Amino acid sequence: MEETSSVTKYTWEDMPKEQLSDQLSRRLITGNDMMLAHVYLKKAASCPYTTTSTSR
């Protein structure tokens, strides 16, 4: 039995930019097995350090 799959083409400019704070925003593309992110930091922005099991 053949498995069929489909492909969707995205461009970062077409994805909405999510404003997380005054100095931090991101764009996400999510799929069944994967998530891609563009993260935007303004100059002198700081991010908290995380030690969760999913951090790599």
ABEGO torsion letter per residue (X at the ends): XBBBBBBBBBBAAABBBBBABAABBBBBBBBAABBBBBBBBBBGBBBBBBABAABX
